[in-house]
């Protein structure tokens, strides 16, 4: 197989953008110094999102209009996997309906895990999907609470039709501790900013980037774009100057409207850079954690076509302003809310039943009747069409990528959900299948019969006693419905 390059890429950022001023207003009494950071907004997960669900969404966008055979290996990188002993890459692979013969790998323990996964996938020969996502927690009233954001990115590697080639790669491994999170702890502990700047960035990045550019025979001023580690703008500008990179070449770090997303951040910014680049440009991508990783990319003539496709994907998650700071705390599990006795029901999952229905629950696979072509969910031996009722093995139909609409709905204030009320009902797919499911991301007054839907992979329930999460598909407003409703 030809040398692997980037053939597709996509990012996902949750729709909710929490106003940093709301964070400051709630915590000013304890830490008035946060006022200087209380500008813009940061992304935050809904209660039913985590690093797995965000990774699935980024990967779906990356694989849009592509055969699932294009991904023979799957690498998932995160510092916030929801499970310590359950392979997240396997869950993502099944949600994407990838092959059972998929080579699935999880990487963790470093904010450089996203770039590490990309580097590990490059020499593999066969096509590979690299997915990275993080939903990092931060201690209330901390600097990190304002600086962090939640998000994901996915990169598809292949040997043909690359939109960007990897010209050079360089790694530097050093146990420099700028921040850390001990096993079993929820929050990162971060060291003093000047230490990070002087002993970290200024010591590690110049030899890393300088060695990469020397290896490639490229001068810093030849770089069209540079993705640098997430840092305050002044520090980023000083870093670029020290590396000899033109200030106008530095890619916007998205700290003002998204925040530092952790492991996926270099890949997320790379997607931004590719969306703005032209063929033939050189793009530097640098990750910083326990040393550093630097990649040099060169865009190809296939880039404009990808940019036209990517513009459509970007419309899937228009930002939704949020000012309720307690939602961040509640959805993160940091603020126990009193939802009454309705929240006390045992959410234990019968794993044997789940195993029998994995294709339906994780892959959203329905069935098509061989006799009358009726599509139904779930798949069964008997056709639901009353004029048919044939009993035969049904063909598998994947429903997740089909458009849908609301057939009926209920807004239930008595049933438990971490984000009341519980909205659920019947969703119909384009081919006529109907599924009972929850609806998410839809404001109460905009829910209606006939609302156009897209289907999203989300957390269905959390068994807090046993630490288990059940996933299923939900209906969310289709692109354009947010404004039209």
C-alpha positions in Angstrom: 0.0 0.0 0.0 1.2 3.5 -0.7 2.5 5.8 2.0 -0.4 6.8 4.3 -1.6 10.4 4.4 -4.6 12.2 5.7 -7.6 11.5 3.5 -10.3 12.9 5.7 -10.7 14.8 9.0 -13.4 16.2 11.2 -14.0 17.7 14.6 -16.9 17.7 17.0 -17.6 20.2 19.7 -20.7 20.0 21.9 -23.3 22.6 21.1 -23.5 24.1 24.6 -21.2 27.1 25.1 -21.1 28.2 28.7 -20.5 31.9 29.2 -17.3 32.3 31.2 -18.8 35.4 32.8 -21.4 33.1 34.4 -18.6 31.0 35.9 -16.9 34.1 37.3 -20.1 35.5 38.6 -20.8 32.3 40.6 -17.2 32.2 42.0 -16.1 35.8 42.3 -16.6 35.7 46.1 -14.0 32.9 46.4 -11.6 33.9 43.6 -12.0 37.5 42.3 -8.8 37.0 40.2 -10.7 34.9 37.7 -12.2 38.1 36.3 -9.3 38.4 33.8 -10.3 35.1 32.3 -14.1 35.7 32.2 -14.3 36.4 28.5 -15.9 34.4 25.7 -17.3 30.9 26.3 -16.2 27.3 26.7 -17.7 24.2 25.3 -19.4 21.7 27.7 -20.9 18.3 27.3 -24.6 17.7 27.8 -25.3 15.2 30.6 -25.5 12.3 28.0 -22.2 13.0 26.4 -18.7 11.8 27.2 -15.5 11.1 25.4 -16.9 8.0 23.7 -20.0 9.7 22.4 -18.0 12.7 21.2 -15.5 10.4 19.6 -18.3 8.6 17.7 -19.7 11.9 16.4 -16.3 13.2 15.2 -15.7 9.8 13.5 -19.1 9.7 11.8 -18.4 13.1 10.3 -15.0 11.9 9.2 -16.4 8.8 7.6 -19.4 10.6 6.0 -20.1 9.3 2.4 -17.3 6.7 2.9 -17.4 3.0 3.0 -16.9 1.6 6.5 -14.2 -0.6 4.9 -12.0 2.5 4.7 -11.2 2.1 8.4 -9.4 -1.2 9.1 -7.7 0.0 12.3 -9.2 2.3 15.0 -7.1 4.2 17.5 -8.9 6.0 20.3 -7.0 8.5 22.5 -8.3 10.2 25.6 -7.3 11.2 29.1 -10.9 10.9 30.3 -12.1 7.4 29.1 -15.3 6.5 30.9 -14.0 3.0 31.6 -10.7 1.8 33.1 -11.4 -1.7 32.0 -13.6 -1.8 28.9 -12.1 -0.9 25.5 -13.5 2.4 24.4 -12.3 1.8 20.8 -14.4 -1.4 20.6 -17.5 0.6 21.7 -16.8 3.2 19.1 -16.2 0.6 16.4 -19.5 -1.0 17.0 -21.4 2.3 17.1 -19.8 3.0 13.7 -20.7 -0.5 12.5 -17.1 -1.2 11.5 -15.8 -4.7 10.8 -15.5 -7.3 13.5 -12.0 -7.8 12.3 -11.1 -4.2 13.2 -7.8 -3.8 15.0 -8.9 -1.5 18.0 -6.4 0.3 20.2 -6.9 2.6 23.2 -4.3 5.2 24.2 -4.4 7.4 27.3 -2.3 9.0 30.1 -1.1 12.0 28.2 -2.5 15.2 26.5 -0.3 14.1 23.6 -2.3 10.9 23.2 -4.1 12.2 20.2 -0.9 12.9 18.3 0.7 9.7 19.6 -2.2 7.7 18.1 -1.7 9.5 14.8 2.0 8.7 14.8 1.4 5.1 15.8 -1.1 4.7 13.0 1.0 6.2 10.2 3.4 3.3 9.6 0.7 0.6 9.8 0.2 0.2 6.1 -3.6 -0.3 6.1 -6.1 2.5 6.4 -6.7 3.7 9.9 -9.1 5.9 11.8 -7.6 8.0 14.6 -10.2 9.4 17.1 -9.4 11.5 20.2 -11.8 13.0 22.7 -11.7 14.5 26.2 -14.2 15.8 28.7 -11.9 16.9 31.5 -13.3 17.9 34.9 -12.0 21.0 36.7 -12.3 22.0 40.3 -14.9 24.7 40.8 -13.5 28.3 40.9 -10.2 27.1 39.4 -8.4 28.6 36.4 -8.9 25.3 34.5 -12.6 25.5 34.9 -12.6 28.6 32.6 -9.8 27.4 30.3 -10.9 23.8 29.6 -13.4 22.8 26.9 -14.9 19.5 25.8 -14.5 18.2 22.2 -13.3 15.5 19.8 -11.5 15.1 16.5 -11.0 12.3 14.0 -8.5 11.7 11.2 -8.7 9.1 8.5 -5.4 7.8 7.1 -5.2 6.1 3.7 -2.9 5.6 0.8 -4.9 7.3 -1.9 -6.5 10.7 -2.4 -4.8 12.3 0.5 -5.7 15.9 1.3 -2.4 16.3 3.3 0.8 14.3 3.3 3.0 13.8 6.4 6.3 15.2 5.3 8.2 14.6 8.6 7.6 13.5 12.2 9.7 14.1 15.3 9.2 13.1 19.0 10.9 14.2 22.2 10.2 12.2 25.3 10.8 13.9 28.7 9.1 13.5 32.0 8.5 17.2 32.4 5.6 17.6 34.8 3.7 20.8 34.1 0.4 19.2 35.3 -0.7 15.7 36.3 -3.8 13.8 37.5 -3.2 10.9 39.9 -5.0 7.7 39.3 -8.4 7.8 40.9 -8.5 11.6 41.1 -10.9 13.8 39.3 -9.0 16.9 38.8 -5.7 18.0 37.3 -3.0 19.6 39.4 -1.2 22.3 37.5 2.2 23.9 38.2 3.0 27.7 38.0 2.7 29.3 34.6 6.2 30.7 34.4 7.7 27.3 35.2 5.7 25.8 32.3 6.8 28.6 30.0 10.5 28.8 30.9 11.4 25.3 31.8 8.8 23.6 29.5 8.1 25.4 26.3 11.4 27.3 25.9 13.4 24.2 26.8 11.6 21.5 24.9 10.0 23.0 21.8 12.9 24.7 20.1 15.0 21.5 19.7 11.8 19.6 18.8 10.6 22.0 16.1 14.1 22.9 15.0 15.0 19.3 14.5 11.8 18.6 12.6 12.3 21.5 10.2 16.0 20.6 9.7 15.0 17.0 9.0 12.6 18.2 6.3 14.8 20.9 4.9 12.3 23.6 5.6 12.8 27.1 7.1 10.4 28.4 9.7 9.3 31.2 7.4 8.2 28.7 4.8 5.4 27.5 7.1 2.0 28.7 6.0 0.3 27.6 9.2 1.4 26.5 12.7 -0.7 24.6 15.3 1.0 25.4 18.6 0.2 24.0 22.1 -2.8 25.6 23.8 -1.5 28.6 25.8 -2.5 32.2 26.5 -2.2 34.4 23.4 0.8 36.3 24.8 2.7 33.1 25.5 1.8 31.7 22.1 3.1 34.8 20.4 6.3 34.6 22.3 6.7 30.9 21.6 6.2 31.5 17.8 8.7 34.3 17.9 11.3 32.1 19.6 10.7 29.4 17.0 11.1 31.9 14.1 7.5 31.4 13.0 5.7 34.4 11.6 2.9 35.6 13.9 0.4 35.6 11.1 1.0 31.9 10.6 -0.1 30.7 14.0 -3.5 29.0 13.9 -6.1 30.4 16.3 -6.2 28.2 19.3 -10.0 28.3 19.8 -9.5 29.2 23.4 -12.0 32.0 23.2 -15.0 30.0 22.0 -14.2 26.4 22.8 -11.4 26.1 25.3 -8.5 23.7 25.7 -9.9 20.3 24.9 -6.9 18.3 26.0 -5.8 15.2 24.0 -7.8 16.1 20.9 -6.8 19.7 20.8 -3.9 19.5 18.3 -6.0 17.4 15.9 -9.0 19.7 16.3 -6.9 22.7 15.4 -5.4 20.7 12.5 -8.9 20.3 11.1 -9.4 24.0 11.4 -6.1 24.6 9.6 -7.0 22.2 6.8 -10.4 23.9 6.4 -8.6 27.3 5.8 -5.5 26.1 3.9 -4.8 26.0 0.1 -3.0 23.2 -1.8 0.7 23.1 -1.4 0.9 24.7 2.0 3.1 23.5 4.8 1.4 23.1 8.2 3.3 22.5 11.4 1.5 20.7 14.2 3.0 20.6 17.7 1.8 18.8 20.8 3.2 19.4 24.3 3.0 17.0 27.2 5.8 14.8 28.7 8.0 16.2 26.0 6.5 16.9 22.6 5.4 15.7 19.2 5.8 17.7 16.0 4.5 16.8 12.5 5.0 18.6 9.3 2.1 18.3 6.8 1.8 19.4 3.2 -1.6 19.9 1.6 -2.4 18.4 -1.8 -4.7 19.2 -4.7 -7.4 17.1 -3.2 -7.9 19.6 -0.4 -10.5 21.9 -2.0 -12.9 19.0 -2.6 -12.6 18.0 1.0 -13.2 21.6 2.1 -16.5 21.7 0.2 -17.7 18.5 1.9 -16.4 19.7 5.3 -18.4 23.0 5.1 -21.6 20.9 5.2 -20.5 19.0 8.3 -19.7 22.1 10.2 -23.4 23.0 10.2 -24.2 20.0 12.4 -23.5 21.7 15.7 -24.2 25.5 15.8 -23.2 26.9 19.1 -26.0 27.2 21.7 -25.3 29.8 24.4 -25.6 28.6 28.0 -25.6 30.8 31.1 -26.6 28.3 33.8 -23.3 27.5 35.6 -24.9 24.8 37.8 -25.6 22.8 34.6 -21.8 22.3 34.2 -21.5 21.2 37.8 -24.5 18.9 37.7 -23.8 17.3 34.3 -20.2 16.7 35.5 -21.3 15.0 38.7 -19.9 17.7 40.9 -23.2 19.0 42.2 -25.6 16.4 43.5 -29.1 17.6 42.6 -32.2 16.5 44.4 -34.4 14.8 41.7 -36.5 13.1 44.3 -37.4 9.4 44.7 -37.8 9.0 40.9 -34.0 9.1 40.7 -33.6 6.2 43.1 -34.5 3.4 40.7 -31.7 0.9 40.2 -30.1 1.3 36.7 -28.4 -2.1 36.7 -27.7 -3.4 33.2 -28.3 -7.0 32.3 -25.1 -7.6 30.4 -26.4 -10.9 28.9 -29.4 -9.1 27.4 -27.2 -6.3 26.2 -24.9 -8.8 24.5 -27.8 -10.3 22.6 -28.9 -6.9 21.3 -25.6 -5.2 20.8 -26.3 -4.6 17.1 -29.5 -2.8 17.8 -28.4 -0.9 20.9 -24.9 0.2 19.8 -25.1 0.0 16.1 -28.8 1.1 15.6 -29.3 -1.8 13.2 -32.8 -2.5 12.0 -34.2 -5.2 9.7 -35.7 -5.3 6.2 -38.3 -7.9 5.4 -37.3 -10.0 2.4 -40.9 -10.4 1.4 -42.3 -6.9 1.3 -39.2 -4.6 2.0 -40.7 -3.1 5.1 -38.0 -1.7 7.4 -38.4 -2.0 11.1 -36.7 -1.5 14.4 -35.8 -3.7 16.2 -34.9 -6.4 13.7 -37.0 -9.5 14.3 -38.1 -12.8 12.6 -41.6 -11.5 12.0 -42.4 -8.6 9.8 -44.4 -5.8 11.5 -46.3 -5.0 8.3 -49.9 -6.2 9.1 -50.4 -7.0 5.4 -47.3 -9.3 5.4 -46.3 -10.7 8.8 -43.8 -12.9 7.0 -41.5 -15.0 9.2 -38.0 -15.1 7.8 -34.5 -13.8 8.5 -34.5 -10.1 7.9 -31.6 -8.2 6.2 -29.7 -5.8 8.3 -30.4 -2.1 7.7 -28.2 0.6 9.4 -30.4 3.4 10.5 -28.0 5.9 12.2 -27.2 7.8 9.0 -30.8 8.0 7.8 -32.7 11.3 8.3 -35.7 11.1 10.6 -38.5 13.0 12.1 -40.6 13.1 15.2 -43.8 11.0 14.9 -45.0 11.6 18.5 -43.4 12.9 21.7 -43.9 13.3 25.4 -42.3 15.9 27.7 -42.4 14.1 31.1 -41.6 16.1 34.3 -42.2 13.1 36.5 -39.8 10.6 35.0 -36.1 10.9 36.0 -33.5 12.5 33.8 -30.5 14.6 34.7 -31.9 17.4 32.4 -35.6 17.6 33.0 -38.1 17.1 31.5 -37.5 13.7 29.9 -38.4 14.1 26.2 -39.1 10.9 24.4 -41.4 9.4 21.7 -41.5 7.7 18.3 -38.9 8.7 15.7 -39.5 7.6 12.1 -36.6 7.0 9.7 -36.5 7.9 6.0 -37.3 4.2 5.2 -40.2 4.0 7.5 -38.8 2.3 10.6 -40.1 3.6 13.9 -38.1 3.6 17.1 -39.0 4.6 20.6 -36.2 6.8 21.9 -35.3 9.9 23.8 -34.8 13.3 22.2 -31.9 15.5 23.1 -30.5 19.0 22.3 -34.0 20.3 21.6 -35.5 23.2 23.6 -38.9 22.5 25.0 -40.8 25.0 23.0 -39.2 23.8 19.7 -40.2 20.2 20.0 -43.1 19.3 17.6 -44.4 16.4 15.5 -42.7 16.5 12.2 -39.4 18.0 13.5 -36.6 16.8 11.3 -34.0 14.7 13.2 -30.5 13.4 13.0 -29.6 10.5 15.1 -26.8 10.8 17.7 -25.0 8.2 19.9 -25.5 9.2 23.5 -25.5 7.9 27.1 -28.9 6.3 27.8 -28.4 5.7 31.5 -25.7 5.7 34.2 -25.5 3.0 36.8 -23.8 5.0 39.5 -23.7 2.1 42.0 -21.6 -0.1 39.6 -20.0 2.6 37.4 -21.6 1.3 34.2 -22.9 3.4 31.3 -25.5 2.3 28.8 -25.4 3.9 25.4 -28.1 4.2 22.8 -29.2 6.4 19.9 -31.3 9.6 20.4 -33.0 12.0 18.1 -31.6 15.5 17.8 -32.8 18.4 15.7 -31.4 18.2 12.1 -29.2 20.9 10.7 -31.3 24.0 10.1 -34.1 23.0 12.5 -32.5 25.0 15.4 -33.5 28.2 13.6 -36.5 27.0 11.7 -38.3 25.6 14.8 
